């Protein structure tokens, strides 16, 4: 599956516009960056880090188990796109 393609450079070194992009994925990634910055600015990440330490997420076995449980509860693949 290709993410996006750009046609060959035109004479003069200019790149042709992207016509075959999967815009849903581009919007998803932009949204993730906006969400991450928003969480950083609100201070929520700074509040969650000590809690993650108390739970023991710095230990690989606990992090793996927690990730496995949460990934089965919350899907990380948008089924509408596939």
C-alpha positions in Angstrom: 0.0 0.0 0.0 1.5 3.3 -0.9 1.2 6.4 1.2 1.6 9.0 -1.5 3.5 9.6 -4.7 5.0 12.6 -6.4 5.5 12.8 -10.1 9.0 13.2 -11.5 10.6 16.7 -11.3 9.6 19.0 -14.1 12.2 20.9 -16.1 13.7 23.5 -13.9 13.8 21.3 -10.8 10.2 22.0 -9.6 8.2 19.1 -8.2 4.8 18.5 -9.6 1.9 18.6 -7.1 0.8 15.6 -5.2 -2.2 14.1 -6.8 -2.3 10.6 -5.5 -2.1 11.2 -1.7 -4.2 9.4 0.8 -5.5 12.6 2.4 -7.2 10.8 5.3 -3.8 9.6 6.6 -2.3 13.1 6.2 -5.2 14.6 8.1 -4.8 11.9 10.8 -1.1 12.6 11.2 -1.7 16.4 11.4 -4.4 15.8 14.0 -2.1 13.6 16.0 0.5 16.4 16.1 -2.1 19.0 17.1 -3.4 16.7 19.8 0.1 16.0 21.1 0.9 19.7 21.3 -2.4 20.5 23.0 -1.7 17.8 25.7 1.7 19.2 26.2 0.4 22.8 26.6 -2.3 21.9 29.1 0.2 20.1 31.3 -1.7 16.8 31.1 1.4 14.9 30.0 3.4 16.2 33.0 0.5 15.0 35.3 0.4 11.5 33.7 4.2 10.8 33.9 4.3 10.4 37.7 1.1 8.3 37.6 2.8 6.0 35.0 5.8 5.7 37.3 3.5 4.7 40.3 1.8 2.0 38.1 5.2 0.7 37.1 5.1 1.4 33.4 8.9 1.9 33.4 9.2 -1.9 33.7 9.1 -3.7 30.3 6.8 -6.6 31.5 4.2 -4.2 33.0 4.3 -1.9 30.0 3.9 -4.9 27.6 0.9 -6.3 29.6 -0.7 -2.8 29.9 -0.3 -2.2 26.2 -1.7 -5.6 25.3 -4.8 -5.1 27.4 -5.4 -1.5 26.3 -4.9 -2.3 22.6 -7.6 -5.0 22.8 -10.0 -2.6 24.5 -9.4 0.4 22.2 -8.8 -0.2 18.5 -6.0 1.7 16.9 -7.1 1.0 13.3 -10.0 3.0 11.9 -12.1 0.3 10.3 -14.0 2.9 8.1 -10.8 3.4 6.0 -10.1 -0.2 5.2 
